[in-house]
């Protein structure tokens, strides 16, 4: 019997909503239409994406600054 596991594509990779057993064979089927998301929820998801990108940029900048401090 088939099991359905949802997920999302992040940075070009499929990320399942729940763990999959190692070595499991999978088939990816894209729905004909994207899920219905309210404008409010889409705005919140967009804000989280921006916040994640900003946080990553901050961490990378701090790492570069730390490397520069170590080189002194």
C-alpha positions in Angstrom: 0.0 0.0 0.0 1.3 3.5 -0.9 2.0 6.1 1.7 1.7 9.8 0.9 4.2 12.1 2.5 4.1 15.8 1.8 7.0 18.1 1.5 8.5 21.3 0.0 11.3 22.1 -2.4 14.0 24.1 -0.7 17.1 25.2 -2.6 16.3 22.7 -5.3 15.9 19.7 -3.0 12.8 17.9 -1.8 12.4 18.2 2.0 9.7 15.8 3.3 7.4 16.8 6.1 8.3 13.6 8.0 11.4 11.4 8.0 11.7 8.7 5.3 13.4 5.4 5.8 16.9 5.1 4.3 16.9 3.6 0.9 13.2 4.1 0.3 12.1 4.4 -3.3 10.1 7.6 -3.9 8.0 9.0 -6.7 7.5 12.8 -6.9 4.2 13.9 -8.3 3.5 17.6 -8.6 0.0 18.8 -8.2 -1.7 20.5 -11.1 -2.3 23.7 -9.1 -0.5 25.2 -6.2 -2.2 25.0 -2.8 -4.6 27.8 -1.9 -2.8 30.1 0.6 -4.4 33.2 2.0 -2.7 36.5 1.3 -2.0 36.9 5.0 -0.3 33.5 5.3 1.7 34.1 2.1 2.9 37.4 3.5 4.0 35.7 6.7 5.8 33.0 4.7 7.5 35.7 2.6 8.6 37.5 5.8 10.1 34.3 7.3 12.0 33.8 4.0 13.4 37.3 4.2 14.3 36.9 7.9 16.1 33.7 7.2 18.1 35.2 4.4 19.0 38.2 6.6 20.0 36.0 9.5 22.2 33.9 7.2 23.8 37.1 5.9 24.5 38.3 9.4 26.1 35.0 10.5 28.3 34.9 7.4 29.4 38.5 7.9 30.2 37.8 11.6 32.2 34.7 10.5 34.2 36.8 8.0 34.8 39.5 10.7 36.0 36.7 13.1 38.4 35.4 10.5 39.8 38.9 10.0 40.3 39.3 13.7 42.0 35.9 13.9 44.4 36.9 11.1 45.6 40.0 13.1 
